[in-house]
Structure formats: C-alpha cells, structure tokens
C-alpha cells in the first residue's frame, strides 16, 4: 500500500539540511512497516528494536558519542553502518528514552547518517527526557486516509479527479454515487492498515471486523504500559464511553460512574499522548493563529479511527455495505469524526496538527460550527452534514459574526456547488483542502 508518509520520507532523505527524524503516531497505524519499506531505498537497513533487544540499551549508557555507538551497533548487527548509504532505525524507543537525547549528537556530529526513531508510545518518552530543540524533526502518521484507502483498493484514478474538481462543477453521476459507495466501505473498514489489508485480500468485511476487535484489545492491554495501576479503571471507562460522546462538547460528568474530573482528566491526557483520541478545542475564530484563541475547558473528542470507534459502540458495520445511503443519514457523529480524521491526515506534515471548533458563547445558544480550519492562510469554518439536508444556521451565523471570513464550507453527501458564501463539497473530498505540502503526496498516491 502506498502511504502519504512514503512521499515525505523520500523528500527527507534528499534534504540537504536533514535532521534525525521521529515518526509519531498511535500503535498499529503502520509506522514500522513504512520505515522498513523506506529502508529499501538504501544499501542496507539497520533496525534496533529496544523491546526485542533490551541489551541494545547498554550501548547508550556509557556515553552518547555517535561514532562509538554505530561501531557497537554495527558489531551487534554484523553489518556496516555507512553514512549516506545506511538507514539506522531505532524502534520502540520508549523503552530506551536516552536514545532521544542521543539524536542531538547524531545531528551535530554525524549529519550525513540517515537516522529514524519511532515507537508505539513515543510521546511518553518525549515527556520523560524532552527533545533536543532544533536538532530533531517529527513526522506524524495516522490511520489510512480515504485517499490512501482508494489507492490501496485500486481506485487511485479518482484521486486527481477529487483533487482538481472545481467547486462550481459537479462530479456527476455515476462517479459521485460510486465514490459515496466507496466512502461507505471506508466508514465500515476504517483506516487501520491491518483491517484494510484484510479487506483487500478477502473482500470479506467480517475479516476486517475481527481485526478491529483485536486492535481494541491491544489498545486496552497497553493501558498497563503507560498508566498507574489505579488509573486503569478510569482509562477503561473513558475508552468504552468516549465513542458515545463524539460530536458533543465533552463533559466529565457524562462519563458513567462515580468519577470526578481530577481522576479522569489525567487519563484523557494519557489517551491523547498514546494517540488513541484527539481533542477538538474551542476557538473564537477571530483570526490566525487559531490556537491563540482557544478555551482549554471547551473541547470535543474523536477516536483515532471511525471503524474502531463504531466497533467499541457495537454498531453493525455491515449496514455501510447493505444500505450506505441510510447509514450516512443516521450516523452524523461518525461523519463528523471522519472529517476530523481527514483534516489531521492532510495537515502540514512536519507540524503537529490541532483541531478546532466554534460555539457561540451566549448562554442557551446552540450555534456551533464543527471545525474551524486554517486553509491557505485564511480562517475556514466547516460544517459536516451526514445526509443531503440541513439549513446551516450555525455556519451562516459564524459568517455573519466574522465578515472577514471569505466563505464557509459544507461537507455532505451532496455533489459540489456554490451558493453565495457557502461552498458545498462531498464528504469524500476533504483532501481537496489539504495543506500545500500534502498535495504532491496525494497525487503520488494516484501514480
């Protein structure tokens, strides 16, 4: 499968002022596979997994001199490590946090060596030892986006059509209907690589559904790796209940059980660091940067993958194959979460993305815009409608309160159209507002 990260790794390889690279993302989103595939671009790949070979940690205990380290790693691997020709890959570095500190010295004393580090719980190691400022780059990875899903499924021909479609022209039948059917498949299968591979291999959604439950179990087993013993029960409650609260402003009192914010809030932070959930923060939307106007107490939450979220909910995912039109109408919160996932995937590649929403501050007001997004250095309000209807009152109100905003965007099951300051795009076309540095990567998927 082609991934967006493949393009960015190739660009990183040839960059004249390249830094050691961290690949950051949740467990099982495809980090290790992508790096191993990238390793074929080199004469050789030296992989050091600190969970499988804990003795490798001792190499970093004496000092952090890169020359000594690669000499000992070379002896251990029984292969030469040649700067410019070897890819050195440190995996599961949360088991050896001092490796992160060592990356600084690889940058300063051996910049010609290509070094990548990754780990399923990498952010916990970063919190423990920090990152050398200006000495390390980060590349963020998520489950497959819908464009990656199309590419993997053999429908890559649709990608340039979606990317280049003008808002004033419809894609039209039969392509619009076919793309909605494919989107229904994605809503059921999701973007976890193993689930997508099973779908492509077997064309049997049940095989993918089994993978979903295996992934859920592995995420729950991970709680022991990053939480204190007394926090496990809080994590279990949050994990099982957050999918019910997608699309709503999150309130700790809505978590069933006799739990308090002071107990649950730290566990929300842990799940966020593990990449299992993503927060969507309230912003006033008065201008850029959007993060300068956030209210940290007002936020919504989405899961890392819509199919995993639905599996936790116990939703019958077969509905997306049997009656996709009805499923879209009845699953507004899933459509909203899907757009959030897509915005993360298509954000600026080497910068950690953040999601925002807007809600009118007046008491008893229910006006809310699902996402406030920075697009081409402008504020872009986004409403998500799972079906074809909707009056867009909140979006119109936002535009009225923010006359400097050029237009608002609606994603729905409708085809492209423009009406005054409202642009309508189909749900499958979120990639059309991708950050500039992702557009080449998206077209690479279509090759």
Secondary structure, 3 states (H helix, E strand, C coil): CCCHHHHHHHHHHCCCCCCEEEEECCCCCCHHHHHHHHHCCCCEEEEEECCCCHHHHHHHCCCCCHHHHHHHHHHHHCCCCCCCCEEEEEECHHHCCHHHHHHHHHHHHCCCCEEEEECCCHHHHHHHHCCCCCCEEEEECCCCCHHHHHHHCCCCHHHHHHHHCCCCCCCCCCHHHHHHHHHHHHHHHCCCHHHHHHHHHHCCHHHHHHHHHHHHHHHHHHHHHHCCHHHHHHHHHHHHHHHHHCCCCCCHHHCCCCCCHHHHHHHHHHHHHCCCEEEEEEECCCCCCHHHHEEEEEEEEEECCHHHHHHHHCCCCCHHHHCHHHHHHHCHHHHHHHHHHHHHHCCCCCCCCCEEEEECCCCCCCCEECEEEEECCEEEEEEECCCCCCCCHHHHHHHHHCCCCCCEEEEECCCCEEECCEEEEEHHHHHHHCCHHHHHHHHHHCC
